[in-house]
Amino acid sequence: MPTDTENRYDDLIVNLDKVLPKVDTELALQVLHYERKMTDVYPLVEMEISYRSGTDRERKKDEFFSKYGFQIALHGKNNILARGNMSMAIIKNISDDPEVEEITGTASVASY
């Protein structure tokens, strides 16, 4: 039988999926953890953004670089790889783009 702690974790995962439906839950948990652990700098995130077919990735690449300064690379037919210090708010903003289908990746403690 699940414990109260397990139930709360399950609720957290369900709520994250509702708030961030396009963001991989593990990535979201990592970013949130590091944001709270190291409050003076955003976590270092390496993510892959999957776009709908036909999206102008060159335009997206230029937008990301000018807005955030991320290291950006085109990957495959519909994806962009992005690397930089990111908050959960930045990732949510990116995921709100209607052309984004999915965001996956990893987060780690940013280097100082």
Order of alpha helices (4+ residues) and beta strands (2+ residues): alpha-alpha-beta-alpha-beta-beta-alpha-beta
